Amino acid sequence: MSLGDDHESSGGYAGTGQTRTRLPDPGDAFGDPRRRTSSRSLVTVVGVVVLLIAAIAFANRGDGDTESSGSDRDDAGSSATAPTGQRPVKSKTDDIPTGYAHTEQGAQSAATNYGIALGSADMYNLEKRHAIVNTVYAPDVAAARLPEFDQVYSKESFLEKLGLTKDGAAPSGQTFVSRVIPVGTKVTSYNDTSASVALWYTSLFGLSGETSKNPVTESWYTTTYQLKWVGGDWKVTDFTQKDGPVPVGRDQRASTAEDMSKAVEEYGGFTYAR
């Protein structure tokens, strides 16, 4: 009998009392989503996922202080989308992860976490904005950029158009959402003193609430950050942004304003490390 045969006996396979899992045909798990899937195939898929999680946990077990071996370039080159296993940063400045490795991977991690901070709702608050800019930008650049940021983010007409107060807060009964969700990064240039890192991400932006005129929407962008190694860490000196790549949207029903507000408040973010 082949591995794909079904067993009929209620007493188990070959009278041993043991059950056997049928391997799914190609396409059962990842084929047409409209295809009716048997309960046995679902059990098989769940079993494979559980085994995969267990295998990953086993492979990563050991001393948490052990760093991966080999060069950063070799690790990243094995698979462009695979995590490298490098330890994330341990330090923070004003709740922003800092203290990155002087490597390509460290530059990617810095660009990702800095991008999250620069795309957050805190940028619309004067005090928090200053803390973010002074943390992620090189000192000489931050001094020049702060007035520019203040002019844009503090403009009452701009805030009023978004539905925010002059302090960048949401009106009563609403939640302001501005969140960056990274998908991946790539190094476009690198040397010991500077790096250029492209960050592909999706973002959520808008006001969540029953009376909101600017509901939360999803957008896709790629921002390329110019970084400089200064003071023992990677810091931003400039950036450019473009739309996309944008995936095809699925036909999913939008959540209610209540569910969206609740999710934003309950689901925290991550510290990213390449």
SVG drawing of the C-alpha trace seen along z (x, -y; Angstrom):
<svg xmlns="http://www.w3.org/2000/svg" viewBox="-20 -76 55 82">
<polyline fill="none" stroke="black" stroke-width="0.4" points="0.0,0.0 1.2,-3.5 1.6,-6.3 -1.4,-8.0 -3.8,-5.1 -6.7,-5.6 -7.0,-3.1 -10.5,-1.8 -10.1,0.2 -11.5,-1.4 -8.8,0.5 -6.0,-1.4 -3.4,-0.7 -2.5,2.9 -4.1,3.9 -1.5,2.1 -3.9,-0.4 -1.9,-3.3 -3.4,-5.8 -1.7,-7.0 -1.7,-10.4 -2.3,-10.6 0.1,-12.8 -1.9,-15.5 -1.8,-15.5 0.1,-18.5 -2.2,-21.5 -4.5,-20.2 -3.1,-22.7 -2.1,-25.5 -4.4,-25.1 -7.7,-26.8 -9.0,-28.3 -12.5,-27.6 -11.9,-23.9 -13.6,-21.9 -10.9,-20.6 -11.4,-17.3 -11.0,-17.1 -8.2,-14.7 -6.2,-17.1 -6.8,-19.9 -5.4,-17.7 -2.4,-16.9 -1.7,-20.6 -2.0,-21.5 0.3,-18.6 2.9,-19.9 2.7,-23.4 3.1,-22.1 6.1,-20.0 7.6,-23.0 7.2,-25.2 8.8,-22.5 11.7,-22.1 12.4,-25.9 12.2,-25.9 14.6,-23.0 17.1,-24.6 17.1,-27.9 17.4,-26.4 20.5,-26.9 22.2,-29.8 20.4,-33.1 23.8,-34.9 25.2,-32.8 25.6,-34.7 25.4,-33.2 28.7,-32.4 29.9,-33.4 30.0,-36.8 26.9,-39.0 27.0,-38.9 27.1,-35.1 24.1,-34.8 22.0,-37.3 23.0,-35.8 21.7,-32.4 18.1,-33.7 17.1,-37.3 13.9,-36.9 15.2,-34.5 16.0,-35.9 19.7,-35.6 19.5,-34.8 21.5,-37.9 20.6,-39.2 18.4,-42.3 19.6,-45.4 19.3,-45.6 19.4,-49.4 16.8,-52.0 16.7,-55.8 13.3,-57.4 11.7,-54.0 13.5,-53.7 15.9,-50.7 19.5,-51.9 23.0,-50.5 23.2,-48.5 26.0,-46.4 28.5,-48.0 27.5,-45.6 25.1,-45.5 22.6,-43.6 22.9,-46.3 22.2,-49.0 19.1,-47.1 17.8,-46.7 18.4,-50.4 16.6,-51.5 13.6,-49.3 13.2,-50.5 13.9,-54.1 11.3,-53.9 8.7,-52.6 9.5,-55.6 9.3,-58.2 6.0,-56.8 4.4,-56.6 1.6,-58.8 4.2,-60.3 5.6,-62.4 2.4,-64.5 3.3,-65.5 5.9,-68.3 7.8,-66.8 7.7,-63.3 8.7,-64.4 11.8,-66.1 12.8,-63.0 12.4,-60.8 14.3,-63.1 17.1,-63.6 17.4,-59.8 17.2,-58.5 19.0,-61.3 22.7,-62.2 23.2,-65.1 24.2,-67.6 21.3,-66.6 18.7,-66.5 19.5,-70.2 18.7,-71.2 15.7,-68.9 13.8,-69.8 12.5,-73.1 11.4,-71.5 9.5,-68.8 7.9,-71.2 6.7,-73.4 5.0,-70.4 3.6,-68.5 2.6,-71.6 0.7,-73.3 -2.8,-73.7 -4.4,-73.5 -2.6,-70.2 -3.7,-68.8 -7.2,-70.1 -7.4,-68.3 -6.5,-65.1 -9.0,-65.7 -6.4,-66.1 -6.1,-68.8 -3.2,-71.3 -1.3,-68.9 -1.7,-66.1 -4.2,-64.2 -7.4,-62.5 -10.8,-64.0 -12.7,-62.5 -14.1,-59.1 -11.6,-58.4 -8.2,-56.8 -5.5,-58.2 -3.6,-55.4 -0.3,-55.8 1.7,-52.6 4.4,-51.2 4.6,-47.4 7.8,-46.3 7.9,-43.6 11.6,-43.5 14.8,-45.3 17.7,-45.3 21.1,-47.0 21.6,-49.1 25.1,-50.3 27.4,-49.8 30.8,-50.7 32.3,-51.2 31.0,-54.8 27.7,-54.8 24.9,-52.6 21.8,-52.9 18.9,-50.6 15.5,-50.2 12.6,-49.4 9.5,-47.9 6.4,-48.2 2.7,-48.7 1.2,-51.4 -2.1,-52.0 -3.2,-55.6 -6.4,-57.4 -8.9,-58.0 -10.8,-55.1 -14.2,-56.0 -17.8,-56.1 -17.8,-59.7 -14.4,-59.6 -14.3,-61.3 -10.9,-59.8 -11.1,-56.1 -8.0,-53.9 -6.6,-52.9 -3.8,-50.7 -0.9,-51.9 2.3,-50.4 5.6,-52.2 9.4,-51.7 11.5,-54.2 15.3,-54.2 17.3,-55.5 20.8,-57.0 22.6,-56.0 25.9,-57.2 28.0,-55.5 28.4,-58.1 29.0,-58.0 29.1,-54.2 25.7,-53.7 23.8,-54.0 22.0,-57.3 19.7,-58.6 21.0,-61.4 18.3,-61.5 15.6,-59.4 13.5,-59.1 10.1,-57.4 8.1,-55.8 4.8,-53.9 4.7,-50.2 5.2,-47.4 1.5,-47.1 -0.2,-43.6 -3.6,-42.7 -6.1,-43.3 -8.4,-40.5 -12.1,-40.8 -12.3,-41.1 -14.9,-43.0 -13.5,-46.1 -13.6,-45.9 -15.8,-48.1 -14.3,-51.3 -14.6,-49.7 -12.7,-46.6 -10.0,-48.7 -9.5,-51.0 -9.4,-48.0 -6.8,-46.2 -4.5,-49.3 -4.7,-49.6 -4.2,-45.9 -1.6,-44.8 1.9,-46.0 4.7,-46.4 8.1,-44.7 11.8,-45.5 13.1,-44.3 16.5,-42.8 17.9,-41.6"/>
</svg>
